[in-house]
């Protein structure tokens, strides 16, 4: 039995695809740094060190878009791409967890 088909990624320019990829890398690292969800300082430290490089790559992706004349962010399309790439769950790790029911 085959797994269900995943939703298709919307058509993106190369620069938009790069933006989404770099953004999610930064989000993943911020989730690992989040003190409300972290397990150890070493993992957070390593993620914080990597964040510098990934943030620069995100900046570079936006710079390329701007230089190529892609001045508008097509939020609806990019939102669909983020959802296909599990962006909601990944971004959820950046937030403070809800209060426990105790």
N, C-alpha and C positions, 0 to 999 in steps of 0.2 A: 504494500500500500504506500502510495506517495504522499508526502506532506502537502498540506494545502498551499496553493499558489499565494505568494506574497503580493501585495499591491504593487503596481508598477511605479517606478520613480518617474515623476513628471519630467518633461523635456527641460533641460537647463543648459545655459551656456557653460562653457568650460570654466569661466570665472565664477559663475554662480555655484557650480559644483564644488569648486575649490573653497569658496566661502562657507558652504554648508559643512564640508569635511573639517575645515580648520575650526569652525565654531564648535562643532561637536567634540573635537579633541580638547578644546579649552573647557567645555562644560564637564567632560569626563574627569579632567584633572581637578576642577573645582569641587566636584563631588567627592573625590578622594581626599581633598584637603579639609572639607567641611568638618569642623570639630564636633558637631552634633551627631555625625554619622561615622566618624573615624574610629579605628581600632587601635592604632599605634602611631607614635610620633614619627617613626622612620618612614612609613608609607606616605604620611602627609608631607614630610620634608622632601622626599623624592618627587612627589607630584608638584610641589611648589617650585622646585628647581626646574622641572620640565616645563612648567607654565610659562616661564619667561620666553623660551624658544617658541612655544606654540602660540603665544599671544603675538609675537612678532610675525609669525607666519599668517595669522589671521589678519593682522594689519596689512601685510603685503598683498593678501588676496583682495582686500577692499581697495587698496591702492591700484592694483591692476584693473579692477572693475572701473574705478573712477577715470583712470587714464585712457581706457578704451571707450569712454563715453557712456558707460552703463551707469547713468546717474540715478536711475530709479531702482528701488528695491521692490520686486514683485512679491509682496508679502504672502499673498494667497498661494502662489506656486511654491514659494520657499517653505511655507508652512506645511504643505502637502509632502514635500521632500523630507522635512524634519520628522513628520509622523511616520513615513515609510521607514526611516532610519532609526526608529525608536527614540526619537528626540524627547518625547514627553516623559518617558521613564528616566532617561538619562539626565534631563534637566531637573527632575524631581529629587534627585540625590543632592542637589545644591541647596534645597530649602531646609528649613528647620522641621523636624518630624512633628506630627500632631501630638498634642498632650495625650498621655495615657489615660485610660478610663478609671484610674484608681482614686 
